[in-house]
Amino acid sequence: MLAARAVAKVIGQGGAFSSTINHPLSDQDRSFYRKLCFGTLRHYFQLDAQLQTLLKKTLSKKDADIHALLLIGLYQLQYLRTPDHAAISATVDATKGLKKPWAKGLVNAVLRNFLRLQDSIDGLPKPTEAAQANHPQWLYLTLQKHWPAAWTDIVNYNNAAPAMALRVNLNRSSRAAYQAQLIAAGIDSEIDDYCDTAIRLRSAVNISALPNFAEGTVSVQDVGAQLAASLLNIDTNMQILDACAAPGGKAVNLLEKEESIHLTAVDSSSKRLLNVEENLQRCGYRARCIAADAAQLDDWWDGVLFDRILLDAPCSGTGIISHHPDIKILRRETDIASFAQQQKRLLNALWAALKPGGELLYCTCSVMPEENNHVIDAFLHAMPDAKALKIDAVWGQQQGYGRQLLPNQGKYGGFFYTRLSKSAMV
């Protein structure tokens, strides 16, 4: 019932999925809830194609919860070890919790018909190639267009559960020492070759199981996102701006690299800014946190120029779909151009707040060139005092003036980085 409502919010209302639930559940039930939701969203396009062939008529929008419940039932029958009869029984029973007893017969008939057709010679009609790959048609074709040699790896990454990566605060522990703590706690892990703060767990665990998490010795952060702090080239007592700072992982990482910096963290969402403040507090760091549109300098900026700016720009999120499978359902092809406009607006506005001789690090968690090297190319042509700095790295690949790390199943999300310097005054 809870899982059906959460999935229905995505497919029926176009809302982002949140795994947070205001309902008392045991750890085991909470884990199962997350498994049902994430699994159904990851396999949505295949499951929905199957469902449409099983329904005599399309469900109305007000019955998005029943639509979601049927998808969850199909997911259990195909991807979980739950016995068929138990999966059907639990799915049928959930109609009571949704206060739609009329759907009991429908759910039972659809799921039993699926099992019958699955075992028959003719079987179910085959979904489109994109649906079989669990991607919307536009995204499936776009990935093939932009990444002809890598699109299958990206698709596989998008459809898989992500690796759980940790960032060790090297001021408080070495990676080797923290890995020893993980071993003592029965948690298997490996160190990352690209990032000196990163440890990747072989299986995800609850954060409460991580040694010294509450004390800020370690944080959960994708390896690709951890690369930002090392690329910003910070030094003692610098004035640093973290624009679009939520949820705060990069802000804390910058302070871990150099605690003497004067960090300003800006985010347009006051609610998401609370996450930044909570992360800072847990890890024992301080920053000036401001809820504002970073591009509206007059609303928040005191006029003191920044030595460094980190612009983690709002984007399509197409590099981190493994973490957020609802992106595949919610995102539209037209959104890419819209995000690119937002990115250009932020970049152009924040350039005025950068000190001559300073540096700005532009990054996204997108694999779309329109949001990445195309944005930077347009910016460099418009700003004569801007220059791209080369990123010497063993990870990723050169893309225009920046470097693209592509999603890799079991290891990395997709991130784009460009280092920009502002000409010093003569």
N, C-alpha and C positions, 0 to 999 in steps of 0.2 A: 504493500500500500504506500509506504513512505517513498520507496524507490520509484513507483509509478508516478507519484506527484512530482518528484524531482525531475524525472525525464520529461514529463508532460510540460513542465515550465519551459524546457528548451524547445521541444518540437511543436508545442501549441501556442506558446506566448512569445517565443523568440528571446527568452531570457537566458543569461549565462548560467551554467550549472555551478552550484556550490555544494561541496560535500559536507558543509556544516549543517547540522540538523538540531533543532531545539526540541529534542525528544529524548527521554532517558532510554539508553540502549546499553546492553552489555558490550564488552569489547568484541566478542564473537559476532554478535548481531550487527554491530557497527561495521565490522570488516566485511560481512556478507552484503550489507547495504551498499557499501562502496564498490564491491565487486560487481554487483548487479547493475548499478548505474554506469560505472565506467565501461564495463563490458558491452552493455547495450548501446551506449553512445559510440563506442569505437566501431561496432558492427552495424550501425544504424542503417546504412544504405542497402546492405545485403538483406538485413532482416525486414526492412520496410518493403523492399521489392517482393520478398516472399509473401509478406502479409497481404499486399494488394491483390495477389493472385488467389488468396484464400478467402478474402472477403467478398460477399455478394454485392455489397454497396459500401462506398467510402463512409467512414465515420465522420460525424459532424465535428466542428471545431470545439464545441462545448464538451465533447467526449474525448478530448485529447488524453485524459487520464486512462481511459479504456484502451485507446490506441497504444499508449506507452506500456500499459500492463501486458498487452498481447505481444509487443516487441520483447519485453522482459521474459515472457513465457517461452517464446521462440529461442531467445538467447540461452536460457537454461537448458532447453532440450538439445541444443547443438554444442554448447561450449562448456557446460559444467557437468560434474559427475553425479549430479542429483538424479536419482532414478526417475524415469519418465512419469510414472504414476504420481510420485511425490511432487514433481515440478508442476504437473497439471493441477493437482489438488490444491497446492498452495496458491497458484495463480487464480484459480476459480474462487477460492475463499477470500482473496484480496478484494473482490468486487463488493463484499459486504462493508469492508473498511472504507471503501470509496463511496459508500452509500448509493450504489447502483446495482441492486440485486437483479435487475432486468438483464444485466450483461452476463450473468452466470452461465446461461446456456450458450451464448455466443462464444465466450472464451473457451468453454469446454469443447464445443464443436470445432472451432478453428484449430486448436492445438491438437486434437485427436485426428483431424483431417490432415494436418501437416505430417504427423507420424505415418499415417496410411499412405500418403503420396510419396513420402520420403523412401518408403520401402517398396513402392511399386516400380514396375519397369519404366513407365513413362516419366514418373517423378514430377517435380515442380518445373515450370518453365525456367529457363536459365536467365538470370538478370543480365543487364548490360555489363560490358567490361568494366566500366567505372564503378557500378554498384557492386560487382564481385570484388573489386579492389577497395570497397568501402570508402569511396570518395565521391563528392559531387562531380558531375561531368566537367564543369568549367575548371575546377582545380586539378582534376586528373589530366586534362589536356594541357593546362598551363604548365604543370610540372614537367611534362614530357617536352614541351616547347623550350623551356628555359634550361632544363638539366637533362639532355638526352642520354648522357652516360650515367646519371645518378638517380634518375627519377624512381626507379624500382626500390632502391635503398631508402629513399625518402618516404615512399608509400608504406613500406614495411615498418619503418620507424613510427610513422603516424598511427599505425594500427596496433602497435605493441605497447605494453605497459612500460613506462620509462624506468631507466636506472635511477636509483636513489643516490645522489652525490652529496658529499659533505665538504664543507670548507673549514679547515682547521685554523684557528687563530694561532699563528706561529709565535706570538708573544707569550703564549701560555702553554704551548705544547708543540713538540715536533710531530711531524706526520708519523714517524716510526713509533714514538711513544704513545700517540693516540691509537694507532693501529693495534698496539699491544693491549691497550685498554679494551678495544673492541673484541679482540680474541678472548680476553678474560671474561667478557660478557657473552661469549658464544656467538658473536656476529662476524661473519666472514666478509672480507673486503680486499680491495686492491688499490694501490696508489695509481694516480693518473700520470701519464708521460708528458702531457702538455702543460699542466698547471701545478705549481709547486705547493699549492694549498689544498689540492683536491684528493679526496678518497672516494672511491665508488664502492657501494655495498653490493654484494652478489644477490641479496634479497632485501626488499624494503622492510623496514621495521617501524614501529611506533616511535615518535621522538622521545617519549618517556623512557625508552630502553637505551638511548644513547648516553654514554657516560659523560657527565659534566655539561650536558646540554643547557640546563637551567643557569649554569654559571657563565655561559658564553664562550666556552672553550671551543665549541664547534657549532656550525650552523648548517642548515640544509640549503643547498644552492646548486643549480646545474653547473657543470664544469664550464660550459661555454660562457655563462654569465660571470664566472669567477675571473675570466681573462681581462675584464674591463679595468680592474684596479691596477694591474701591472702595465697596461697600455697608456694610462693617463700621465705617467711620468711626474709624480708629485714629489715635493720636497718640504722641508720643515717650515712651519708657520705660514704656509700658503693659504690664500683665500680660495676656497673651492666651492663650486655650485654643483649640486646634484639635482638637475631638473627632472621632473617626472619621476620622483624618488621612490614611490611606493613599489613594493612592500618594504624596502629598506635594506635588502641584502647587499647591494652595491655600496650604499652609504656606510654601513658597518665595515665592509671590506676595506674601504678607503681609510677609515680610522684605524683599522688593524695594521694597515701598511705604514701609516704615519699619524700618530695620535695628536701631534702638535698642530695639525691643520685646523683652520677655522672653516667649518663645514656648514653650508646653508642647504637645507633639503626642502625642495618645493614640490608640491603635488596639487593638482586641481581638485582632488577629492579629499575632503576633510576626514571622511570615514577611512579611506585607505591610508591617510597620513597617520592615523592612530597605529597602524601596523608598523610604520617606520619608527615611531616613538617607542613602541613596545620592544622592537628589535634592538634599538639603541640602549634601552634600559636594561634588557636582559644581558647584553654584552658589556655593560658598564661604560658606555660612551655617551657623549653629549654633542648635540648639533642644534642649530637654529632651524626649527621646522615651521614652514609657512604653507597654509592652504591658499593657493592662488593659481591662476592660469599663468604659467611661466612666461608666456609670450607677452603678457600685459605688464611690462616692466614698471609702469607708473603705479601699479597697484601694490607692489611689494618690494621693489628694489630700492636700496638706500643710496645708490650712486657709486658705491665703492666697487671698483673694477675687480674682476676675478682673475686669478692667475691660471686657473684651470676650470673648465666646465665639462661635466659629463651630461650629455643629452641622450638618455635612453628613451628614444622617441616612441610615442604611441604608434602601434603598427598592427598589421593583420594577424600577427602571432602564428604565421604559417611555418615557423621554425620550431615551435614547441607544441604541436598538436598532440604529441604523445602524452604530455601533461594535461592538456585541455582538449579532449576529443570533441567537445561541443563546438569548437571552432569550425569543424568541417560542416556542421549543420547550420550554424548561424551566419557564417561569412558569405558574402555575395561578391561576384566578380567586380561589380562597380565600387566595392569598398576600397579596392587597392588604390584607385586614383584619389579617393577621398582622403585616405591616410597619407598619401604622398603630399597632398596640399597642406595637411596639418603639420607634417614634418618640415616642409619648406618654411612655413610660417614660424615655427619654433626656432629653426636654425637661423633664419634671417634676423629675428628679434633678439635672440640671445647673443648674437655676434657683437652687438653694441655693448654688451656688459663684460666683454672679454678684454683684458689688458693687452695693449700692444706687446708683442713678444710672448703672449700666452698661448695656450693650446686648448682645443676643444675636441673631445672624443665623441663622435657620433656613433650610436649603435642601435640596432633593432634586433628583434628575435623573429625576423622574416627571411624568407628565401626568395622574395620577389624583387627582381632588379629595379622595378619601378619605385620601390620604397628605399632602395639602397644606393647603388652606384649612379642611377639616374638622378636621384635627388642631389647627390654630391656633385655630379657633373654640372647640373644647372646652377648650383650654389657657387662653385668655383668660377664659372663664367660671369656671374653677376657681381662677385666680390673681388676686386683687384688686390685687396690686402690679404686674401686667403690663399693658403698653400697647403697641399696635401703632403703629409709626411709618410714615408714608406714604413710599413709594418713588416719587420723581419721576423718571421715565425715559421715553425715547422708544421703548424696546424693550418688547416683550411687552404684556400686557393685565392690567388689575386683576382679581384673583380673590379675593373675600373680603377678608381683611386683607393679602394678599400680591400678588405680581406673577408671572405665568406667561409664560415665553418658550416658545413652541411650536416643535417641530421644523420646520425649513425645509430642503427639499432643497438640498444644496450649500452651506449656510451654518451653521445652528445646530442644536444638540441642544435637547431640551426641559428647561428648568430652572424651578424654583419658588423664590422668595425671599420671606421675611418678616423685617422688622426689628422687634425687640421691645425695649422699654426697661423697666428695673426702677425703680420709684418710689424716690426718695431718702428717707433717714431724715429725719424732721422734728426 
